[in-house]
């Protein structure tokens, strides 16, 4: 069965959809609703908030497995699907941004991780489902559904501005992750106050970078799935950043009072 056949057989019924357009629209709005719901959820029990649990997955393996569906599903749709829209250069570049992000999160980020804390099974499972959901939505949109007219879109300022924002956001995200990894030297354990760069303005520049990245992707494509994903990323990571910020203030008496959580000077 083709990737599209699997989606029609197993995903269409879940969303009561009879066409790709219905499915994409409903999944996109579902993404935004899910983002709003994360604001009401308790702290996610992984990382510094994790408690001991017999049901857990090694941290590096958990990251690779939970993020990879968002990479593999679009790739499989490109390789084995109908590709009715993907022949266009703009489609390839827009989906390429999404795939590049999740390649880094699935394969590079886990290899560089220093954390040895296992991830509880439930957060891992929900993250896996979320990335599978995203892979289906974005892959279907750019590979099969919407075809950009290259001669028009390649002259649109939003496309280039979005691409530049995406690259800046990815650079910021990766650089902040590297700075956090390098806080501990040798066999050191425990937490330290990160300093330098955007860490002087906000507690979580890694999250800020990812938020900017996704809004760049949304601006470049002006697609409903990308805008929905940017909204979700902003809500989810802002909530996570506020939790981290409060944790830092509680943990360190000398934590800089001028820092915001995730957006310089604002939040």
ZIBELSUL-V56218 format. One line per field, one symbol per residue. ss: DSSP state (~ for helix, > for strand, _ for the rest). burial: b if it has 9 or more other ideal C-beta (glycine too) atoms within 8 Angstrom, else e. A space follows every 50 residues. Layout:
ss->???
burial->???
This chain:
ss->__~~~~~~~~__~~~____~~~~~~~~~~~~~~~~~~~________~~~_ _____>>_~~~~~~~~~~~~~~~~~~~~~~________~~~~~~~~~~~~ ~~~~~~~~~~~~______>>~~~~~~~~~~~~~~~~~~~~~~~~~____~ ~~~___~~~~~~~~~~~~~~~~~~~~~~~~~_______________~~~~ _>__~~~~~~~~~~~~~~~~~__~~~~~~~~~~~~~~~~~~~~~~~~~~~ ~________>_______
burial->eebbebbebebbeebebeeeebbbbbbbbbbbebbbebeeeeebbbeebb eebeebbebbbbbbbbbbbbbbbbbbbbeebebebbebebbbbbbebbbb bbbbbbbbbbebbeeeebbbbebbeebbebbbbbbbbbbbbbbbbeebeb eebbeeebbbbbbbbbbbbbbbbbbbbbbbbeebeeeeeeeeebeeebbe bbbbbbbbbbbbbbbbbbbbbebbbbbbbbbbbbbbbbbbbbbbbebbee eeeebeeebbbbbeeee
